[in-house]
Amino acid sequence: MQSAKDNFSERTKDYARRVIRLYSALPKAAVAQVLGHQLLRSGTSVGANYREASRARSKPEFISKLGDSLKELGESEYWLELLSEEKVLPPSRLQPLLQETSELIALFVASIKTARSH
Protein backbone atom coordinates (compact mmCIF):
# COMPACT_ATOMS: atom_id res chain seq x y z
CA MET A 1 0.00 0.00 0.00
CA GLN A 2 1.24 3.48 -0.89
CA SER A 3 1.94 5.82 2.04
CA ALA A 4 0.41 9.28 2.22
CA LYS A 5 3.92 10.73 1.75
CA ASP A 6 4.46 8.74 -1.46
CA ASN A 7 0.99 9.69 -2.68
CA PHE A 8 1.66 13.41 -2.11
CA SER A 9 5.03 13.13 -3.79
CA GLU A 10 3.61 11.41 -6.87
CA ARG A 11 0.54 13.60 -7.02
CA THR A 12 2.49 16.87 -6.82
CA LYS A 13 4.94 15.67 -9.47
CA ASP A 14 2.04 14.64 -11.72
CA TYR A 15 0.52 18.08 -11.13
CA ALA A 16 3.76 19.75 -12.27
CA ARG A 17 3.86 17.58 -15.38
CA ARG A 18 0.27 18.49 -16.22
CA VAL A 19 1.11 22.19 -15.82
CA ILE A 20 4.14 21.77 -18.10
CA ARG A 21 2.01 20.09 -20.78
CA LEU A 22 -0.63 22.82 -20.50
CA TYR A 23 2.01 25.53 -20.84
CA SER A 24 3.38 23.81 -23.94
CA ALA A 25 -0.10 23.82 -25.49
CA LEU A 26 -0.74 27.52 -24.97
CA PRO A 27 -1.02 29.88 -27.94
CA LYS A 28 2.03 32.04 -28.62
CA ALA A 29 0.09 35.26 -27.97
CA ALA A 30 1.71 37.52 -25.38
CA VAL A 31 -1.11 37.28 -22.84
CA ALA A 32 -1.17 33.49 -23.03
CA GLN A 33 2.59 33.30 -22.60
CA VAL A 34 2.73 35.72 -19.65
CA LEU A 35 -0.10 34.00 -17.77
CA GLY A 36 1.26 30.60 -18.74
CA HIS A 37 4.74 31.42 -17.49
CA GLN A 38 3.32 32.48 -14.14
CA LEU A 39 1.38 29.21 -13.96
CA LEU A 40 4.46 27.23 -14.98
CA ARG A 41 6.47 28.81 -12.17
CA SER A 42 3.88 28.32 -9.44
CA GLY A 43 2.59 24.94 -10.60
CA THR A 44 6.03 23.35 -10.71
CA SER A 45 6.97 24.80 -7.32
CA VAL A 46 4.26 22.86 -5.47
CA GLY A 47 6.09 19.53 -5.66
CA ALA A 48 9.51 21.07 -5.08
CA ASN A 49 8.29 22.66 -1.85
CA TYR A 50 6.60 19.44 -0.81
CA ARG A 51 9.87 17.57 -1.38
CA GLU A 52 11.61 20.08 0.88
CA ALA A 53 8.86 19.60 3.50
CA SER A 54 9.37 15.84 3.46
CA ARG A 55 13.03 16.43 4.32
CA ALA A 56 12.36 19.05 6.98
CA ARG A 57 14.53 18.99 10.09
CA SER A 58 11.79 20.20 12.41
CA LYS A 59 8.03 20.36 12.70
CA PRO A 60 7.94 24.16 12.20
CA GLU A 61 10.05 23.80 9.05
CA PHE A 62 7.73 21.03 7.81
CA ILE A 63 4.65 23.18 8.38
CA SER A 64 6.33 26.17 6.73
CA LYS A 65 7.21 24.21 3.58
CA LEU A 66 3.70 22.76 3.38
CA GLY A 67 2.50 26.36 3.63
CA ASP A 68 4.77 27.30 0.72
CA SER A 69 3.20 24.52 -1.36
CA LEU A 70 -0.26 25.76 -0.41
CA LYS A 71 0.68 29.31 -1.43
CA GLU A 72 1.90 28.09 -4.82
CA LEU A 73 -1.34 26.14 -5.30
CA GLY A 74 -3.32 29.29 -4.58
CA GLU A 75 -1.30 31.17 -7.17
CA SER A 76 -1.74 28.37 -9.69
CA GLU A 77 -5.49 28.47 -9.15
CA TYR A 78 -5.46 32.21 -9.84
CA TRP A 79 -3.53 31.86 -13.12
CA LEU A 80 -5.74 28.98 -14.25
CA GLU A 81 -8.83 31.07 -13.53
CA LEU A 82 -7.44 33.96 -15.59
CA LEU A 83 -6.56 31.64 -18.47
CA SER A 84 -10.11 30.32 -18.37
CA GLU A 85 -11.92 33.64 -17.92
CA GLU A 86 -9.90 35.26 -20.70
CA LYS A 87 -10.66 32.24 -22.90
CA VAL A 88 -6.98 31.67 -23.69
CA LEU A 89 -7.97 28.00 -23.76
CA PRO A 90 -11.49 26.60 -23.56
CA PRO A 91 -12.64 26.40 -19.93
CA SER A 92 -13.35 22.69 -20.45
CA ARG A 93 -9.63 22.16 -21.17
CA LEU A 94 -8.67 23.87 -17.91
CA GLN A 95 -11.37 22.40 -15.65
CA PRO A 96 -9.60 19.09 -14.84
CA LEU A 97 -6.47 20.94 -13.71
CA LEU A 98 -8.55 23.42 -11.72
CA GLN A 99 -10.26 20.47 -10.04
CA GLU A 100 -6.92 18.88 -9.14
CA THR A 101 -5.73 22.24 -7.81
CA SER A 102 -8.78 22.45 -5.53
CA GLU A 103 -8.26 18.89 -4.31
CA LEU A 104 -4.58 19.49 -3.58
CA ILE A 105 -5.42 22.71 -1.71
CA ALA A 106 -7.85 20.76 0.49
CA LEU A 107 -5.24 18.07 1.13
CA PHE A 108 -2.54 20.57 2.03
CA VAL A 109 -4.88 22.53 4.33
CA ALA A 110 -5.82 19.29 6.12
CA SER A 111 -2.17 18.23 6.39
CA ILE A 112 -1.14 21.58 7.86
CA LYS A 113 -3.97 21.40 10.40
CA THR A 114 -2.98 17.85 11.34
CA ALA A 115 0.70 18.76 11.69
CA ARG A 116 -0.15 21.75 13.90
CA SER A 117 -2.39 19.70 16.17
CA HIS A 118 0.15 16.94 16.86
Phi, psi and omega in degrees: 000140182280134179284162179300322179299313179297320180297314179298316181299312179293318184292321179287328176290318177299320178301313179300318180295323177294320178296317179300314180296321178296314179302318180296335182269356183290149174299161182276002177301148185304313182299314180299319182289321179294310179296319180297320179296320177298316178296317179302316181295310183287319183293328178275346178281338183304305182292324178297317178292323177296320178299319176296321179299319182292345178250016183298148180268351180209163178297316177299322178293319177301311181296320179298315181290324173298320177297323177296318177298317180298318178299316179294325176295319177299318177295316180301318178301317179299312181294321177297319178298317178295317177301322179288309184295329178273002178055038175295320171229157177301137179308327180295332178286331183268338186304315180300322179287324174297321178296315178296323177299313179298318179295318178294321177302313180299319179295318180291321177299314180297319180294320178296316178300316180297314181297322180290329185276346180260000000 
